Amino acid sequence: MNDRPVRICDTILRDAHQSLLATRMRTDDMLPIAEKLDQVGFWSVEMWGGATFDSAMRFLNEDPWERIRKLKAKMPNTPFQMLLRGQNVVGYKHYPDDVLDRFVVKAHENGIHVFRVFDALNDVRNMRRAMEVVRREGAHAQGTICYTISPVHNVDTFVEMAHVLEEMGADTICVKDMAGLLSPYVATELVGRLKEEIQAPIQLHTHYTSGMAMASVLKAVEAGVDIVDTAISSLAMITSQPPTETLVRILQESPRDTGLDLNLLAAISNYFAEVRKKYASFESGMKGVDVRVLQFQIPGGMLSNLVSQLREQGAEDRYPEVLEEIPRVREEMGFPPLVTPSSQLVGTQATLNVLLGERYKVIPEEIKNYVRGYYGRPPASIDAEIRRKAIGEEEPIDCRPADLLEPGMEEARIAIGDLAQSEEDVLSYALFPQVARPFLERRKDGGGAKEALVAAVAALLVQRQEARPKAVVESPGIPSSPWKMAWRPQSGRWGGLIDGAGGAR
C-alpha cells in the first residue's frame, strides 16, 4: 500500500479554463496570483499546451511563448507542465520530426519541465519521438494512456500499453480520462494493476462531466495512485477537474494527507472566482453533471460545441440524432478514443451524416486521411464498406505517419522571413501558419495594448457574424456551413483540424 502523500497537479492555468472558458483566460489575469500559486507546493501546475497555444495568438493576440516566461519569472519553484499531442505537437495534424524536436527543445528552454505526451489513437509510434527528445533534453517525459470504453479497450490493454511506455523511458505514466468515463471501481482495478506491474509513478487525470470524478480519484488514491490532477474550486467541476481544496480536505483524515495549506488555496480560489466573471460569455451554459457522456462518451468541450454549432445551423432539434450517430461512426472508424483530433473527426462525420440525410454522402478529406492511416493506427479495424467509400481500393499506409513527412523548419523559416524575431516565432508559424502570420504582422506594426484590444473586439465581431445561421449547401465538395467551417483544417499535406471553440484537448 502506498502511504506517501498524494501529490497534486493543478490545472487552473490550462485545462480548467480550457474546459470551462473556451481557453480564453489571458496571461494578465494569471500573473497577479502566480506568486501565491508558487507557494502552494504543487507537484506541478499545468499551464501550457493543448488548445492554449493557438488560442493565445488566435483570440488573445498573445505570444504563447511569452506566457511561459512571464509566469516562470513569478513561479520559479513550481514545475510547469504542458500537454503535448505527440507527433501532433500542439496542433491538429502530424508535423515533421524536426518541428517536433525544436518545439520540445524551446519549450523546455522557456520553462516547461513536465511533458504529458499522448496520442489520440494510443498509437505509441506517434509518441516515441517526442518522449525521446524530452528525455534527451533532461525534462520529464510522462507517457499517457487515453482512457476510453469500447469492445477493444479494457484494463488489460491499458496495462499492456503502460508496459510499452515504461520501456520507452516514461518517467511517469498518466491515465488521461478526458471524458469523465472512469468509474470508481474500474479506477481501483486499473490503478491497482498499474501499481503492481509498473515501476514508474502513476498519475490520474479525469473530468467531472459524468459526476464520478471525485469518487474515482479517491478510489485511485486508495489503490495507490501517486499524483492526481485537480483544479482550484472556482474553476472546477462541470467539465473541468475535481476541486483541489475538497480533495486536500478529505485526505487530511487519511495517511495520504497532501500537506497543502487550505487557507492559501482558498485565497487563490477567491481570486479566480472574480476572474471567471470576466469570461462569462465564453461559458458553455452547462450547469452541472451531464450523464449523457456515459452513453455517448463525448468530452464536455465537444458536447457544448456540438450544441452551439447545431443551434447556429438552426438544427438544434437534430441534436438527439447526432448523439445517436456518434457511437455508430466511432465504431465504424475503429473505436478511436474521443480526444483531439479524433473527437473532431467523429463529430464532424456524424453531424454531416445527420444533416445531409444520408450516411457518408459527404466524407471530408480529414476522414479520408484518417482511413488512409495518416493519423496513425486505429485501435480496431475500420469498417470495410466505410473504407471503400472513403478511399476506394487505395491501400492505407502501415508506417509511422511522420516517416512520410519532409523536414519543415527551414521551409517555415524562409516563408515567414523577417517577421520572425526568434526560433520560437518560426515554430509558431510552422505549426499554425494562418494564425501566426497575422499575429506576427500585428506585432511588427507595433500592436500594443490598445491595438490588441481592437483586434480582440474585431475578432469577436467576426466570430459573431460567421456564427449567424446559414443553410447547409449540398455540393460535390465539402458543404459550406458554420459547423463545417468550425472544424476546417489549416492548409497542409494532410490537413488538420481547428477547434474554433477552443474545446480541444
Buried (B, 14 or more C-beta within 10 A) or exposed (E): EBEEBBBBBBBBBBBBBBBBBBBBBBBEBBBEBBEBBBBBBBBBBBBBBBBBBBBBBBBBBBBBBEBBBBBBEBBEEBBBBBBBBBBBBBBBBBBBBBBBBBBBBBBBBBBBBBBBBBBBBBBBBBBBBBBBBBBBBEBBBBBBBBBBBBEEBBBEBBBEBBEBBBEBBBBBBBBBBBBBBBBBEBBBBBBBBBBEEBEBBBBBBBBBBBBBBBBBBBBBBBBBBBBBBBBBBBBBBBBBBBBBBBBBBBBEEBEBBBEBEBEBBBEBBEBBEEBBEEBEEBBBEBEEBBEBBBEBBBBBBBBBBBBBBBBBBEBEEBBEBBBEBBBBBBBBBBBBBBBBBBBBBBBBBBBBBBBBEEBBEBBBEBBBBBBBBBBBBBBBEBBEEBBEBBBEEEEBBEEBBBEBBEEBBEBBBEBBEEBBEEBBBBBBBBBBBBBBBEBBEBBEEEBEEEBBEEBBEEBEEEEEEEBEEBEBEBEEEBBEBBBBBBBBBBEBBBBBBBBBBBBBB
